[in-house]
């Protein structure tokens, strides 16, 4: 696993191709109005850039999170048609 590029309090996200603020999973879940388990599902599916930090906790890219949430919402809306 490559070491992340860090600039101040931001980390390079290879998905967004930008420096972003990383969020703790509970904060990310609250922000996206989903459960913590859903955030982990997003990570497992590869739709969300995440890093493991000391102690095994994860941090996720806020931009990826919102993009994935919109994608899932659109997918559900399309199924309802």
C-alpha positions in Angstrom: 0.0 0.0 0.0 1.4 3.4 -1.0 1.8 6.1 1.6 -0.7 9.0 1.1 0.4 12.4 0.0 -0.4 14.9 2.8 -0.6 18.6 2.5 -1.4 20.3 5.8 -4.6 18.7 7.1 -5.6 17.3 3.7 -4.7 14.1 1.9 -4.4 13.4 -1.8 -7.4 11.4 -3.1 -6.4 9.4 -6.2 -10.1 9.0 -7.1 -10.9 12.8 -6.9 -7.4 13.7 -8.0 -7.4 16.5 -5.5 -6.3 17.2 -1.9 -9.4 16.5 0.3 -10.3 16.4 4.0 -10.7 12.9 5.3 -13.6 12.2 7.6 -14.2 9.6 10.3 -16.8 7.0 9.4 -19.4 8.2 12.0 -19.1 11.8 10.8 -19.2 10.6 7.1 -22.4 8.6 7.9 -24.0 11.6 9.5 -23.1 13.9 6.7 -24.5 11.5 4.0 -27.5 10.6 6.2 -26.7 6.9 6.0 -25.6 4.3 8.5 -22.0 3.6 9.4 -22.5 0.1 7.8 -23.5 1.8 4.5 -20.3 3.8 4.5 -18.3 0.6 5.0 -20.3 -1.0 2.1 -19.3 2.0 -0.1 -15.7 1.3 0.8 -16.0 -2.4 0.1 -17.5 -1.7 -3.3 -14.6 0.6 -4.2 -16.8 3.7 -4.6 -15.2 5.4 -1.7 -11.5 6.2 -1.1 -10.5 5.2 2.5 -7.4 5.1 4.6 -6.6 3.1 7.7 -5.1 5.1 10.5 -3.4 4.2 13.7 -5.6 1.9 15.8 -7.3 0.4 12.7 -9.9 3.2 12.3 -10.8 4.3 8.8 -11.0 7.8 7.3 -12.9 8.4 4.1 -12.8 11.1 1.4 -15.7 13.5 1.8 -15.9 14.2 -1.9 -16.1 10.5 -2.8 -18.7 10.0 -0.1 -21.0 12.6 -1.5 -20.5 11.4 -5.1 -21.2 7.8 -4.1 -24.3 8.9 -2.2 -25.7 10.7 -5.2 -24.9 7.7 -7.5 -26.8 5.3 -5.2 -29.7 7.7 -4.9 -29.9 8.0 -8.7 -29.7 4.3 -9.1 -32.6 3.8 -6.7 -34.6 6.5 -8.4 -34.0 4.8 -11.8 -35.3 1.5 -10.4 -38.5 3.2 -9.2 -39.3 4.3 -12.8 
